[in-house]
Amino acid sequence: MKSRRTIPYLICIMLTGLSGLFVHLSGQPRVNDSWTTTLGLPDSLEGYSVVIPRYCTNETCLASYDLAALADPQTCPQCGSGLLDRTLAEQTVLPRDTRMHKRLYRDRNDQAYFVTLVIGGVEKDSIHKPQVCLRAQGNQLLDQDTATVALPTGRRLKVTMIEFGRTPASGRSSVQGTYAYWFYRDGRETPYHTERTILTIADGALRNEWVPWIYLTVSCSTEAVRGKRRDQLTGFIRTFYPAFLASRPEQGEGDPQ
């Protein structure tokens, strides 16, 4: 069993070597990222209100705001520093060519779902294992598995679901939530970071081409028991993902519907 788990990593090592040799012989890979230039998240979603967050870049402030409530979308009203579409920590850690969009969708029962879209850059650190960020934010990872979401179109979307917990600084009560993620590129979806990595390396080794992946995450934190929370999250993805696919400016022949 253990030997089977090492197979994907051996494939990665082999393809990395081939990719390096191919780039050495053929020059830098072609960049094919035109389909991501105007990619974003839906600003409206039936049955949900939408908040577009903005974050202060002053490390002593770090306030966050709803873009619609700001008189000046570029300036923090509390300290006068600049505002970004990502947190200061994300701006500091992620490579400069990483693009990001965030939305907070809230249903009629006031349940909030936080969605992040990351468009990977050329550097491999643009997209990394989500577990790294969750732990860095002070979360304890409680469980992880792969779930299937039945979309209205009849297709089935596989996502990785992580149960996490966090105890606030006050120590009064723990916060629990569910976090779902998957990767998309060129008509292909996968919930597996290793598969995404192998396919990226294979592109460089076999086609001398770099095509960015996008990384979608959806999370919710509630007092509901785990099963109910997962049902709520699955229900939201069932509504959100078709709307996201439909909102893209262009759809290639291989794109899922």
N, C-alpha and C positions, 0 to 999 in steps of 0.2 A: 504493500500500500504506500509506504513511504517513498519507494522508488518511483511510483507513478506521479507523485507530487513534484518530483524533481524534473520531470520531462519538460514542462513548459519553460523552466529556467534554463535548461540545457539548450532548448531551441532558441531562446533569447540570446544566449551567448554565441551560438553558431551564426545566427543572422546578424548579430552586431559585428562579428568579424567579417562576414561577407559584405555588409554594408560599408564598413570602413575601407575595405579593399576596392569596392566598386566606386566609391566617391573619390578615392585616390586616383583611380584610373580615368574616371569620367568627369571629374570636377564636381562642383556643388550641385545638389539635386534641384530640380525644377520646383518652384513654389506654386501650388495650385490652391489658392485661398480666396478666389474672387467671390465664391458663393457665400462667404461669411461677412462680407463688407458691410451689409446693412441688416445683419441678423440681430434680432432682439427678442424681448419677451412681450406678450400681449399686454396692452395698456387697458384693455377692458376684457372682462370674462363674465359671461351670463351667470347671474346668481351671486356674484362676488363684488365687493368693493376693492379698489386697488390703491395701494400706496407705493410710490416710487421713493425709496430711501436715499438720503444724502448724509455723508459723514464728515465731521469736522476733522481737519488734519493736524490740529494742535494737540500734542500728546498730554497736555494738562487739562484739556477740555473734553475731547472725544465725544461730543454730543451728536445725536442723530436726529434727522428731521424728515418730514413728509415734504417732498418737493413742491406739491401743490400749495402748501401753507407758507412758503418762503417768498418774501418780497424780492429778495435778491438771491437767485439760485446758486450764486458763486461764493457767497460770504456767510460765515457762521454768525447768526444774530447775537450770540452770547459773547464771543471773544474776537470776532472780526477776522478770523483765519479763513483760509480757503476751504471749500467743500468738494468732496469727491463722490463718485459712484461706488466706492469701496472703502473699507476701513483703512486706517493708517497702517495697521499691521499687514494687511494684504498688499497695500501699495509698496511697503518696504520689502516684503519677502518675494513677491511674484516678479518674474522678468517683465521688462517694460513692454514687450509686445503681447502680453496677456490682456485680452479684453474681457470685460465682465459686465453683466446686467443683473439687477436684483429687483424683485417685486414682492410685496406682501399682499396676499389675497385673503380677504376675510368674508366668510359666508354669513347668511342671515341669522345664524345662531351665535355669531361673534367668534367662531373658531377661525384662527389664523393659520395660514400656510405660507411658509417663507420659501421662495424659489430663487435659486441662483443659476445663472447661465454663464459658464466660463468657456471662452473661445481660446483654445491653446495656441501658443506661439511656437516658434521654431525650437526654442530651448526646451529640453525635456522637463524642466521643473515647472513649466507653465501649468501642467496638469499632473498631479501626483495622487497617491492613494488617499482617499477622503478620511480614512481613519487617522492619518497624521494630524489633520486640521482639528478633528473632533477632540482628540486628546490634548492638543495644544490649547484649546479653548476651555480646558478644565473639566471635560466630560469623562465619565467612566463608561467604557463600552461593555454592555451587558450581554448582548447576543447579536448574531448576524446570520442571515440566510438569504436565499434568492427567492423572490416572489414573482408571480405572474399576474399581470393586470390585463383583464379582458377589456379591450377598447370597443367603443360603439361600432366601429367599422368591421368588427369580427376578428381583427388581428389580436395577437397576444404579445404584450410587451413584458420582457423580463427585466426586473430591477433588483438591485441589492438593497436589502433593508437592514438597518442597524438600530437596535434598541440601545438608548443611552440614558445615563442618569447624571445628575449634578447636584451637589449640595451648596446652596448659596452661602456667602460669607457669614450671614447671620446665623446659619446653622439651624434655622427654625424648621424647615421642611425641604425635602429633596424634590427636585424637578426631574420628571421623566419625559422622554419624547421618542419619536420614531423618525428616522432619517432614511430617505430613499435616494438612490442615485443610479444613473446609467449614462453611457457614452453613445454618441451618434456621429456618424460621418458617412457621406457618400452613399446614402440608402441603407446603411448598416447600423444596427443597434447592438450593444453588448453591455451586460452589467459587470463584466470582468475586466479589471485593470490589466491583468496579465495578457489577455487576448488583445486588448487595445495596443499594448506595447509591442507584441509580436507582429501585428499587422502593420504598425508604423515602421518598424525595422524592416519588414519585408518589402514595403514600398521603396525604401531607400536602396535596398540590396538588389531588388529585381527590376524596378522601374525607374530608379534614380529620380524619384518624385517625392515631394513632401506635401501631404494633404492634412490640414488641421482637423483635430477632433473637437467636438463640443461636449461639454460635461454638464449635465443637468442634475441638480439636487433639489429635493423637496423635503421640508421638515415641518413637524408640528409637535408642540409640547402641550399636554393636557393632563388633567387629573383622572382621565378615563383609564380603565384597565387596558392592558396591552392589546387584547383582541379588538376592542372597540376602536382604539386609536389607529390600529393598522387598517381597519375597515374604512375609517374616515379618510386616511391618507390615500388609500387605494381609490376611493370614490373621487377624491379631488384629482388625482392623476388621470383618471378616466375622462374627466371633463377638460382638464388643462392641456394634456398632450396633443389631442387632435386640434385644439385651438392654436397651439404653438405651431404645429406643422402647417396649418392653413394660413397663418399670418406671415410666413416667409415670402419674400418678394419673388423668388424663383423656385420651381420644383423640377428637379431633374427626372429623367425617365425611371431611374432606379429608386427614387425617394418613396418611402412608405406613406400610405394614405390613412 
